[in-house]
Amino acid sequence: MQNKQIGVLAGLVGMLSICVQYVPSIVLDMWIGGESSVLPMIGTVGATTAIYNLVPRIAGPLFVYMFAVGLGYYLSARIDIAQEYRRVGSMVAIGSSAPVAAAFLGATILSISNGDFSSISITVVVLYIGSFIVMLVSIAAPITVGAFAGAALSHFQTDDNTPSRPVNADTDSPSDSLSKSTDENSHTQS
């Protein structure tokens, strides 16, 4: 599988993850409150918004990890992850960061066109940079880590007969030498 294909797959997972984590809150904010509320009210508008926003805040990260583990599992079935983990990891990180950067850039352009930046201050710049970092940490980082987890899951599932410790390793650990000396002592005494 080529780098571009891995990056595109990671980008698709990134776009799905952005949709799962951020779109439900935006839609809920449009549907709750006022006289044209689509969803039933639970107490005040604030309480209703908080309760309805809990669902995507809980489900969003779970879906991100599910998508990421699925990506890793899929890639592991097609690539020897043990040999190419650096290439795959970097392409997954880059591919999953691209939709985050595109979404952030799109939101910034939309804010500028709406006139939200009447006065740019250091606080606004710090908040925007912080928001971008939060998006990267909540989308791209879990996808990269989850892809490796999915690859490991695939590897462990296919290698059922793999020993738990290497059989050809020459280790001089204290536990190995202790077990050898105990075995030798039991044979000499009998």
Solvent accessible surface area in square Angstrom, and as a share of the most:
residue,aa,sasa,rsa
1,M,72,0.32
2,Q,129,0.57
3,N,66,0.34
4,K,155,0.66
5,Q,94,0.42
6,I,0,0.00
7,G,13,0.12
8,V,85,0.49
9,L,48,0.24
10,A,0,0.00
11,G,11,0.10
12,L,86,0.43
13,V,17,0.10
14,G,0,0.00
15,M,99,0.44
16,L,91,0.45
17,S,0,0.00
18,I,22,0.11
19,C,66,0.40
20,V,35,0.20
21,Q,32,0.14
22,Y,71,0.27
23,V,67,0.38
24,P,42,0.26
25,S,31,0.20
26,I,101,0.51
27,V,45,0.26
28,L,22,0.11
29,D,84,0.44
30,M,139,0.62
31,W,113,0.39
32,I,13,0.07
33,G,17,0.16
34,G,66,0.63
35,E,186,0.84
36,S,99,0.64
37,S,34,0.22
38,V,99,0.57
39,L,43,0.21
40,P,95,0.60
41,M,82,0.36
42,I,75,0.38
43,G,69,0.66
44,T,96,0.56
45,V,73,0.42
46,G,50,0.48
47,A,41,0.31
48,T,0,0.00
49,T,33,0.19
50,A,61,0.47
51,I,77,0.39
52,Y,44,0.17
53,N,24,0.13
54,L,87,0.43
55,V,101,0.58
56,P,11,0.07
57,R,168,0.61
58,I,109,0.55
59,A,29,0.22
60,G,0,0.00
61,P,50,0.31
62,L,109,0.54
63,F,82,0.34
64,V,1,0.01
65,Y,102,0.39
66,M,115,0.51
67,F,52,0.22
68,A,0,0.00
69,V,44,0.25
70,G,38,0.36
71,L,9,0.05
72,G,1,0.01
73,Y,85,0.32
74,Y,87,0.33
75,L,1,0.00
76,S,22,0.14
77,A,70,0.55
78,R,126,0.46
79,I,13,0.06
80,D,80,0.41
81,I,25,0.13
82,A,70,0.54
83,Q,139,0.62
84,E,62,0.28
85,Y,102,0.39
86,R,184,0.67
87,R,70,0.25
88,V,5,0.03
89,G,9,0.09
90,S,52,0.34
91,M,36,0.16
92,V,1,0.00
93,A,36,0.28
94,I,109,0.55
95,G,6,0.06
96,S,0,0.00
97,S,34,0.22
98,A,57,0.44
99,P,14,0.09
100,V,0,0.00
101,A,46,0.35
102,A,63,0.49
103,A,37,0.29
104,F,41,0.17
105,L,107,0.53
106,G,37,0.36
107,A,55,0.43
108,T,27,0.16
109,I,101,0.51
110,L,112,0.56
111,S,18,0.12
112,I,102,0.52
113,S,84,0.54
114,N,99,0.51
115,G,50,0.48
116,D,95,0.49
117,F,44,0.18
118,S,110,0.71
119,S,84,0.54
120,I,122,0.62
121,S,54,0.35
122,I,132,0.67
123,T,83,0.48
124,V,41,0.23
125,V,61,0.35
126,V,90,0.52
127,L,114,0.57
128,Y,63,0.24
129,I,97,0.49
130,G,30,0.29
131,S,56,0.36
132,F,55,0.23
133,I,92,0.47
134,V,93,0.54
135,M,28,0.12
136,L,50,0.25
137,V,94,0.54
138,S,33,0.21
139,I,0,0.00
140,A,8,0.06
141,A,48,0.37
142,P,16,0.10
143,I,0,0.00
144,T,27,0.16
145,V,98,0.57
146,G,2,0.02
147,A,6,0.05
148,F,75,0.31
149,A,50,0.39
150,G,0,0.00
151,A,5,0.04
152,A,39,0.31
153,L,98,0.49
154,S,8,0.05
155,H,90,0.40
156,F,143,0.59
157,Q,107,0.48
158,T,102,0.59
159,D,53,0.27
160,D,118,0.61
161,N,151,0.77
162,T,82,0.48
163,P,72,0.45
164,S,123,0.80
165,R,156,0.57
166,P,98,0.62
167,V,117,0.67
168,N,144,0.74
169,A,53,0.41
170,D,133,0.69
171,T,70,0.40
172,D,133,0.69
173,S,42,0.27
174,P,112,0.70
175,S,75,0.48
176,D,21,0.11
177,S,64,0.41
178,L,122,0.61
179,S,57,0.37
180,K,124,0.52
181,S,46,0.29
182,T,78,0.46
183,D,80,0.42
184,E,107,0.48
185,N,85,0.44
186,S,64,0.41
187,H,139,0.62
188,T,110,0.64
189,Q,153,0.68
190,S,128,0.83
